[in-house]
Amino acid sequence: MRVAVVTDSAAGFAPGWTAAGGRAAGVRVVAMPVLIADDILTGEHDDVTGPLMVALAAGSEVRTSRPSPGQFDQAYQSLADEGYDGVVSVHLSGQLSGTVEAARLAATRAGIAVEVIDTRTAGMAQGRAAMAAQDAANAGADLQAAAAAAAMAARASALYFYVPSVEQLRRGGRITAAAGWLGTLLSVRVILHVQGGRLVPLERMRSAARGLQRLQDLVEADLTARTGRVWLTVHYFGNEDAATALAGRLEAIAGAGCVTTAPCPSVLAAHAGLGVLAVTVSPADAS
């Protein structure tokens, strides 16, 4: 059985990872739109990063949208035409986006079997789940086994965010549940993590240095609680030097070669804003 893997651009793969010979080679990525005023940007990395940075810095209106079911129709049909028998479709948390629902709708009318996985996470925690499915498919797993590999990897992964300002989260309606906790301190730095598929605030602080240290502390505590080798990815947006420095400190704990950096997916950066740092932690045997 030939099994393909599809995900969306919230997976946060670094440039080149899905190209031939890349770490996530074979995974197909459906672009998630970023809307800046009247412009719709559907690429990733260089296609979106520059305009999005300018828009966020200027305080322009920035929104995101799910891919249309038609985009998944095209992706699934293309894979059927290539001779695949089934698809594992691995997506951003359904609590954060309607993407997984669009994929499910398209799956009901696809010409081949499609297993849709709500990872209940984002970034490279989601990306590692897609890679786990791809690794399983490459090893000859059938559709159900490849889907199970993705689901297990997603459940075993964690995602932590440092957000230097909650203003962009407030604009996007992503902090409604935490409004009382945040109060009126819109300049506050916040540590969040993904729990139950939602962004949940953990701590708030005034100092950027304190915020970055707490992010590192939380990741270190996560690593201490795990057994076995892990993969970490440090996501950044507009602050690559800070991400590289944090990755170096975490690598000293996790081990050489276990930590990578990647731009924050644009659909997440659009809500988290400039200066965000996010760290994903996944077991190495899951991808």
C-alpha positions as CSV (number, residue, x, y, z in Angstrom):
1,M,0.0,0.0,0.0
2,R,1.4,3.4,-1.0
3,V,0.7,6.0,1.6
4,A,1.3,9.7,1.3
5,V,1.4,12.4,4.0
6,V,-0.2,15.8,3.8
7,T,0.1,18.6,6.3
8,D,-0.4,22.4,6.4
9,S,2.1,25.2,6.7
10,A,1.5,25.6,10.5
11,A,3.8,22.6,10.7
12,G,6.8,25.0,10.6
13,F,9.3,23.1,8.5
14,A,12.6,24.9,8.0
15,P,13.4,26.0,4.4
16,G,14.4,23.0,2.3
17,W,13.1,20.3,4.7
18,T,10.4,19.0,2.4
19,A,12.5,19.2,-0.8
20,A,14.2,16.1,-2.2
21,G,16.8,14.9,0.3
22,G,15.4,17.1,3.1
23,R,14.5,15.8,6.6
24,A,10.8,15.9,5.8
25,A,11.1,14.8,2.1
26,G,7.8,13.4,0.8
27,V,5.5,15.4,3.1
28,R,3.1,17.6,1.0
29,V,2.3,21.0,2.6
30,V,-1.0,22.8,1.9
31,A,-0.5,26.6,2.4
32,M,-2.5,28.5,5.0
33,P,-3.4,32.0,3.9
34,V,-2.2,35.1,5.7
35,L,-4.2,38.3,5.0
36,I,-2.5,41.7,5.2
37,A,-5.1,44.3,4.6
38,D,-6.5,43.3,1.2
39,D,-3.6,41.1,0.2
40,I,-3.7,37.3,0.5
41,L,-0.4,35.7,0.9
42,T,-0.3,31.9,0.6
43,G,3.4,31.0,0.5
44,E,5.8,30.6,3.4
45,H,9.3,31.9,4.4
46,D,10.6,34.5,1.9
47,D,7.2,34.9,0.3
48,V,5.5,36.0,3.5
49,T,8.1,36.8,6.1
50,G,9.1,40.3,4.8
51,P,5.6,41.6,4.2
52,L,4.4,40.2,7.5
53,M,7.2,41.7,9.5
54,V,6.5,45.1,7.9
55,A,2.8,44.8,8.7
56,L,3.3,43.8,12.3
57,A,5.8,46.5,12.9
58,A,3.4,49.1,11.4
59,G,0.4,47.8,13.4
60,S,-1.5,47.0,10.2
61,E,-4.4,44.6,10.1
62,V,-3.2,41.0,9.9
63,R,-5.5,38.0,9.8
64,T,-5.2,34.3,9.0
65,S,-7.6,31.9,7.4
66,R,-7.9,28.1,7.0
67,P,-7.1,26.6,3.6
68,S,-10.3,25.9,1.6
69,P,-11.6,22.4,1.3
70,G,-10.9,22.8,-2.4
71,Q,-7.2,23.0,-1.7
72,F,-7.3,19.6,0.0
73,D,-9.5,18.2,-2.8
74,Q,-6.6,19.2,-5.2
75,A,-3.9,17.7,-2.9
76,Y,-5.7,14.4,-2.4
77,Q,-6.6,14.1,-6.1
78,S,-3.0,14.8,-7.1
79,L,-1.8,12.0,-4.9
80,A,-4.4,9.6,-6.2
81,D,-3.2,10.5,-9.7
82,E,0.4,9.7,-8.7
83,G,-0.7,6.2,-7.7
84,Y,-1.0,6.5,-3.9
85,D,-3.6,4.3,-2.2
86,G,-4.1,6.4,0.9
87,V,-3.3,9.7,2.6
88,V,-2.5,10.6,6.2
89,S,-3.5,14.3,6.6
90,V,-1.9,15.8,9.7
91,H,-3.0,19.2,10.8
92,L,-3.0,22.2,13.2
93,S,-5.1,21.9,16.3
94,G,-8.8,22.2,15.6
95,Q,-9.1,24.4,18.6
96,L,-6.9,27.0,16.9
97,S,-8.1,26.7,13.3
98,G,-10.8,25.3,11.0
99,T,-8.1,23.6,8.9
100,V,-8.7,20.1,10.1
101,E,-12.5,20.5,9.4
102,A,-11.7,21.6,5.8
103,A,-9.5,18.5,5.5
104,R,-12.2,16.2,6.8
105,L,-14.8,17.6,4.4
106,A,-12.4,17.0,1.5
107,A,-11.6,13.5,2.8
108,T,-15.3,12.5,2.5
109,R,-15.2,13.1,-1.2
110,A,-11.7,12.0,-2.0
111,G,-11.1,9.3,-4.5
112,I,-8.7,7.5,-2.1
113,A,-8.8,6.7,1.6
114,V,-7.8,9.6,3.8
115,E,-7.1,9.5,7.5
116,V,-7.3,13.1,9.0
117,I,-5.3,13.7,12.2
118,D,-6.0,16.6,14.5
119,T,-2.6,17.0,16.2
120,R,-4.0,19.4,18.8
121,T,-0.8,21.3,18.5
122,A,1.2,23.4,16.0
123,G,4.7,24.2,14.8
124,M,7.2,21.5,14.7
125,A,5.3,19.5,17.3
126,Q,2.8,19.1,14.4
127,G,5.6,18.8,11.9
128,R,7.2,15.9,13.8
129,A,3.9,14.1,13.7
130,A,3.8,14.5,9.9
131,M,7.4,13.2,9.8
132,A,6.5,10.2,11.9
133,A,3.7,9.3,9.5
134,Q,6.1,9.7,6.5
135,D,8.8,7.6,8.2
136,A,6.2,4.9,8.8
137,A,5.0,5.1,5.2
138,N,8.5,4.9,4.0
139,A,9.0,1.7,6.1
140,G,6.0,0.1,4.4
141,A,3.3,0.8,7.0
142,D,-0.3,0.8,5.9
143,L,-2.6,3.7,6.2
144,Q,-3.9,3.0,9.8
145,A,-0.4,2.3,11.1
146,A,1.0,5.5,9.5
147,A,-1.9,7.5,11.0
148,A,-1.3,6.0,14.4
149,A,2.4,7.0,14.2
150,A,1.4,10.6,13.6
151,A,-1.1,10.6,16.4
152,M,1.3,9.1,18.9
153,A,4.0,11.6,18.0
154,A,1.6,14.5,18.4
155,R,0.5,13.3,21.8
156,A,4.1,12.9,23.0
157,S,5.2,16.4,21.9
158,A,5.1,19.7,23.7
159,L,5.0,23.3,22.6
160,Y,6.0,26.4,24.6
161,F,5.8,30.1,23.5
162,Y,7.5,33.2,24.7
163,V,5.4,36.2,23.5
164,P,6.9,39.7,24.1
165,S,3.6,41.5,23.7
166,V,0.0,40.2,23.9
167,E,-1.3,43.0,21.7
168,Q,-1.3,41.0,18.5
169,L,-2.9,38.0,20.4
170,R,-5.6,40.4,21.6
171,R,-6.3,41.7,18.1
172,G,-6.6,38.3,16.8
173,G,-9.0,37.2,19.5
174,R,-6.6,34.5,20.8
175,I,-6.5,35.7,24.4
176,T,-10.2,36.0,25.1
177,A,-10.1,33.2,27.7
178,A,-7.2,34.7,29.4
179,A,-8.3,38.3,29.5
180,G,-9.0,38.4,33.2
181,W,-5.6,36.8,33.9
182,L,-3.8,39.4,31.8
183,G,-5.8,42.3,32.9
184,T,-4.9,45.5,31.2
185,L,-1.2,44.9,31.1
186,L,-0.9,44.7,27.3
187,S,2.8,45.3,27.5
188,V,3.3,42.2,29.6
189,R,5.5,39.3,28.4
190,V,3.8,36.0,28.5
191,I,4.7,32.3,28.5
192,L,2.1,30.1,27.0
193,H,1.9,26.4,26.1
194,V,-0.5,24.2,24.1
195,Q,-2.8,22.2,26.4
196,G,-5.9,20.3,25.1
197,G,-5.3,21.9,21.7
198,R,-5.5,25.4,23.0
199,L,-3.0,28.2,23.8
200,V,-3.0,28.4,27.6
201,P,-1.1,31.1,29.6
202,L,1.4,29.8,32.1
203,E,3.2,32.9,33.4
204,R,3.5,36.6,32.9
205,M,6.4,38.9,33.6
206,R,7.6,42.5,32.9
207,S,11.2,41.7,31.9
208,A,12.2,40.2,28.5
209,A,15.2,38.6,30.1
210,R,13.1,36.9,32.7
211,G,10.6,35.7,30.1
212,L,13.4,34.1,28.0
213,Q,14.9,32.5,31.1
214,R,11.5,31.1,32.1
215,L,11.0,29.6,28.6
216,Q,14.4,27.9,28.9
217,D,13.6,26.7,32.4
218,L,10.3,25.2,31.3
219,V,11.9,23.3,28.4
220,E,14.6,22.0,30.6
221,A,12.1,20.7,33.1
222,D,10.3,19.0,30.2
223,L,13.5,17.4,29.1
224,T,14.3,16.2,32.6
225,A,10.9,14.5,32.9
226,R,11.5,12.5,29.7
227,T,13.5,9.4,29.0
228,G,15.2,8.7,25.7
229,R,16.5,11.0,23.0
230,V,14.5,14.1,21.9
231,W,14.2,16.5,19.0
232,L,13.8,20.2,19.8
233,T,13.0,23.1,17.4
234,V,13.3,26.7,18.3
235,H,10.9,28.9,16.2
236,Y,11.5,32.6,15.9
237,F,10.2,35.6,14.0
238,G,12.4,38.7,13.6
239,N,14.8,37.5,16.2
240,E,17.0,34.7,14.7
241,D,20.0,35.6,16.9
242,A,18.0,35.1,20.1
243,A,16.8,31.7,18.7
244,T,20.3,30.6,17.8
245,A,21.5,31.5,21.3
246,L,18.6,29.7,23.0
247,A,19.2,26.6,20.7
248,G,22.8,26.5,21.8
249,R,21.9,26.5,25.4
250,L,19.3,23.8,25.0
251,E,21.7,21.7,22.9
252,A,24.1,21.6,25.8
253,I,21.3,19.7,27.7
254,A,19.6,17.7,25.0
255,G,22.7,16.6,23.2
256,A,24.5,17.6,20.0
257,G,22.4,17.5,16.9
258,C,19.1,17.4,18.8
259,V,18.2,21.0,18.4
260,T,17.3,22.9,15.2
261,T,16.0,26.4,14.5
262,A,13.2,27.4,12.1
263,P,11.2,30.5,11.3
264,C,7.9,30.6,13.1
265,P,5.1,29.5,10.8
266,S,3.6,32.7,9.4
267,V,0.1,31.7,10.5
268,L,1.4,31.6,14.1
269,A,3.6,34.6,13.8
270,A,0.7,36.6,12.6
271,H,-0.9,36.2,16.0
272,A,2.1,35.9,18.3
273,G,3.9,39.0,16.7
274,L,7.4,40.1,16.3
275,G,10.0,38.7,18.7
276,V,8.1,35.4,19.5
277,L,10.2,32.4,20.5
278,A,8.6,29.0,20.6
279,V,10.2,25.6,21.4
280,T,8.8,22.3,20.5
281,V,9.9,19.1,22.2
282,S,9.3,15.7,20.6
283,P,10.6,12.1,21.2
284,A,13.3,11.2,18.7
285,D,11.8,7.8,18.1
286,A,8.6,9.3,16.9
287,S,10.0,10.7,13.6
